[in-house]
Amino acid sequence: MLIETTREGVTLRRLTPSDAEEYSSLLRSNEAHLTRLGNYVDEVATPTSVYAQQFADDGPVLAFAICEAATMVGGTALVPVDPPKYGLGYWLAADACGRGLANVALAALADFAFQQLGATDLFAGVTHGNEKSAAVLERNGFRIVADFADYTRFHLAQPDQGDHLNGAACAAIWVPATPAPGRNTYKVSLTRGVRGTHRRALDGRRDPGALESLVPERV
């Protein structure tokens, strides 16, 4: 499965067990970048075999590689916490930051969740002090719904007809493209964008269905 974004050459590709080695290698090579705010220690340490299990068709998350010119530069996932409610998040390698890749990836994944999975609500969590992550979410239509000791929870509801017609009401227009022949391909159209990175987001809880958020200081 391939999800196209609004930027030419940037796609989300469904991860399979055969991608586990490349995925975990990319995490490990970006350890300093990903863990500098205290997050992502467990993800970097996770064995490749565990990722292979997660990327199976019946795995606990719907995981994608963020690809630029067909090269994996990060990861993104939808977590079925309580369908049709989902958590979402993503991360980027250090050298992929600063080019707006996170924004188009977030928009495309949210569009896919609403239009293809029938999601009604998307949630993301941001560690306190991570203003850049919060800004990415807010500029894509997410709003704060709860504040906890270590993180803030953000929420985006499925856009209604008014959101489709009013670009100012929602950061994204939720229009799936016609799948290309022979593959499942979707595309999202944005009304406006933001440069930044929101990675591995949900509640910040350490359980298989929980993701955390980080943003590089350089976006």
C-alpha positions as CSV (number, residue, x, y, z in Angstrom):
1,M,0.0,0.0,0.0
2,L,1.3,3.4,-0.9
3,I,-0.1,6.8,0.3
4,E,0.9,9.8,-1.8
5,T,1.3,13.2,-0.2
6,T,1.0,16.7,-1.7
7,R,4.7,16.8,-2.3
8,E,6.0,15.0,-5.3
9,G,8.3,12.2,-4.4
10,V,7.2,12.0,-0.8
11,T,5.1,8.9,0.1
12,L,4.0,6.7,2.9
13,R,4.7,3.1,2.2
14,R,3.1,0.3,4.3
15,L,5.8,-1.5,6.2
16,T,6.2,-5.2,6.1
17,P,8.3,-7.7,8.1
18,S,11.0,-7.5,5.4
19,D,11.4,-3.7,6.2
20,A,12.2,-4.4,9.9
21,E,16.0,-4.4,9.6
22,E,16.1,-1.1,7.6
23,Y,13.6,0.5,10.0
24,S,15.4,-0.5,13.2
25,S,18.8,0.4,11.6
26,L,17.5,3.9,10.8
27,L,16.3,4.3,14.4
28,R,19.6,3.2,15.8
29,S,21.6,5.5,13.5
30,N,19.5,8.4,14.8
31,E,19.7,7.5,18.5
32,A,21.2,10.8,19.7
33,H,18.7,12.8,17.6
34,L,15.6,10.8,18.7
35,T,16.4,10.4,22.4
36,R,17.8,13.8,23.3
37,L,14.6,14.9,25.0
38,G,14.3,11.6,26.9
39,N,11.9,9.9,24.5
40,Y,12.5,7.0,22.1
41,V,14.9,5.1,24.3
42,D,12.7,2.0,24.1
43,E,12.0,2.3,20.4
44,V,15.7,2.5,19.6
45,A,16.4,-0.6,21.8
46,T,13.5,-2.7,20.4
47,P,14.9,-5.8,18.6
48,T,14.4,-6.0,14.8
49,S,12.4,-9.2,15.4
50,V,9.8,-7.3,17.4
51,Y,9.4,-4.8,14.6
52,A,8.9,-7.6,12.1
53,Q,6.0,-8.9,14.2
54,Q,4.5,-5.4,14.5
55,F,4.7,-4.9,10.7
56,A,2.8,-8.1,10.0
57,D,-0.7,-7.9,8.5
58,D,-2.2,-8.7,11.9
59,G,0.3,-6.5,13.9
60,P,-0.9,-4.1,16.6
61,V,-0.3,-1.0,14.5
62,L,-0.7,0.2,10.9
63,A,2.8,1.3,10.2
64,F,4.3,3.1,7.3
65,A,7.7,4.3,6.1
66,I,8.0,7.9,5.3
67,C,9.9,7.9,2.0
68,E,11.5,10.6,0.0
69,A,12.5,9.7,-3.5
70,A,11.8,6.1,-2.5
71,T,14.3,6.2,0.4
72,M,13.1,5.6,3.9
73,V,13.6,8.7,6.0
74,G,11.3,8.1,9.0
75,G,8.3,6.2,10.2
76,T,4.6,6.9,10.9
77,A,1.8,4.8,12.4
78,L,-1.8,4.6,13.2
79,V,-2.7,2.9,16.5
80,P,-6.2,1.5,16.9
81,V,-6.5,2.4,20.5
82,D,-10.3,2.2,20.5
83,P,-11.6,2.1,16.9
84,P,-12.9,4.3,15.3
85,K,-10.6,6.3,17.6
86,Y,-6.9,6.2,16.6
87,G,-3.6,7.5,17.9
88,L,-1.1,8.7,15.3
89,G,2.5,9.8,15.2
90,Y,5.7,9.8,13.2
91,W,9.4,10.4,13.4
92,L,12.1,11.6,11.0
93,A,15.8,11.0,10.7
94,A,17.9,14.0,11.6
95,D,18.9,14.7,8.1
96,A,15.3,14.6,6.9
97,C,14.2,17.5,9.3
98,G,13.7,21.0,8.2
99,R,12.1,20.4,4.8
100,G,8.4,20.1,5.8
101,L,8.3,16.4,5.4
102,A,6.5,15.9,8.7
103,N,3.7,18.2,7.7
104,V,2.8,16.4,4.5
105,A,3.2,13.0,6.1
106,L,0.8,14.0,9.0
107,A,-1.8,15.4,6.6
108,A,-1.7,12.3,4.4
109,L,-1.9,9.9,7.2
110,A,-4.8,11.7,8.8
111,D,-6.6,11.8,5.5
112,F,-6.1,8.1,5.0
113,A,-7.4,7.4,8.5
114,F,-10.6,9.4,8.1
115,Q,-11.4,8.4,4.5
116,Q,-10.2,4.8,4.3
117,L,-10.4,3.5,7.9
118,G,-13.5,5.4,8.9
119,A,-11.7,7.0,11.9
120,T,-13.8,9.5,13.8
121,D,-11.1,10.8,16.1
122,L,-7.3,11.1,16.0
123,F,-5.2,11.8,19.2
124,A,-1.7,12.8,19.7
125,G,0.4,13.7,22.8
126,V,3.1,16.2,23.2
127,T,5.6,16.3,26.0
128,H,5.5,19.6,28.0
129,G,8.0,22.1,26.6
130,N,7.8,20.7,23.1
131,E,6.3,23.8,21.5
132,K,7.3,22.9,18.0
133,S,5.4,19.6,18.1
134,A,2.3,21.4,19.4
135,A,2.6,24.0,16.7
136,V,2.6,21.3,14.0
137,L,-0.5,19.7,15.4
138,E,-2.4,22.9,15.8
139,R,-1.6,24.1,12.3
140,N,-3.0,20.8,11.0
141,G,-6.3,21.3,12.9
142,F,-5.5,19.5,16.2
143,R,-6.7,21.1,19.4
144,I,-5.8,20.6,23.1
145,V,-8.3,18.5,25.0
146,A,-6.4,17.5,28.1
147,D,-3.3,18.4,30.1
148,F,-1.4,15.8,32.2
149,A,1.7,15.8,34.4
150,D,4.1,15.1,31.6
151,Y,2.3,15.8,28.3
152,T,-0.6,17.5,26.6
153,R,-3.2,15.6,24.6
154,F,-4.4,16.9,21.2
155,H,-7.4,15.8,19.2
156,L,-8.6,16.1,15.7
157,A,-12.2,15.1,14.8
158,Q,-13.3,13.8,11.5
159,P,-14.0,16.8,9.3
160,D,-17.7,17.4,8.5
161,Q,-19.1,18.9,5.3
162,G,-18.4,22.4,6.6
163,D,-14.7,21.6,6.9
164,H,-14.6,20.3,3.4
165,L,-15.9,23.6,2.1
166,N,-14.1,26.0,4.4
167,G,-10.3,25.9,4.2
168,A,-10.0,28.2,7.1
169,A,-11.8,25.7,9.4
170,C,-9.4,22.9,8.9
171,A,-5.8,22.6,7.9
172,A,-6.5,19.8,5.4
173,I,-9.1,19.2,2.8
174,W,-9.9,15.5,3.0
175,V,-10.0,14.4,-0.6
176,P,-8.8,10.8,-1.4
177,A,-7.3,10.4,-4.8
178,T,-8.4,7.6,-7.1
179,P,-6.1,4.6,-6.5
180,A,-3.6,4.0,-9.3
181,P,-4.1,0.8,-11.3
182,G,-2.7,-2.2,-9.6
183,R,-2.0,-0.6,-6.2
184,N,-3.7,1.1,-3.3
185,T,-2.7,4.7,-3.5
186,Y,-4.3,7.7,-1.8
187,K,-3.5,11.4,-1.9
188,V,-4.3,14.3,0.4
189,S,-4.7,18.0,-0.6
190,L,-3.6,20.6,1.9
191,T,-5.0,24.1,2.3
192,R,-1.9,25.3,4.2
193,G,1.3,23.8,5.5
194,V,3.8,24.1,8.3
195,R,7.4,23.1,8.7
196,G,8.1,20.8,11.6
197,T,8.2,17.3,12.9
198,H,5.8,15.5,15.2
199,R,6.9,12.0,16.0
200,R,5.4,9.0,17.6
201,A,2.4,10.6,19.1
202,L,-0.5,9.6,21.4
203,D,-0.7,9.8,25.1
204,G,2.9,9.3,26.2
205,R,2.0,6.2,28.1
206,R,4.4,3.3,27.9
207,D,2.2,0.5,26.5
208,P,2.1,-1.2,23.1
209,G,-0.7,1.1,21.9
210,A,0.9,4.4,23.1
211,L,3.1,6.6,21.1
212,E,5.0,9.7,22.2
213,S,5.8,12.9,20.4
214,L,9.1,14.6,19.7
215,V,10.2,17.5,17.6
216,P,13.8,18.3,16.6
217,E,15.0,21.7,17.7
218,R,15.8,22.3,14.1
219,V,12.6,22.3,11.9
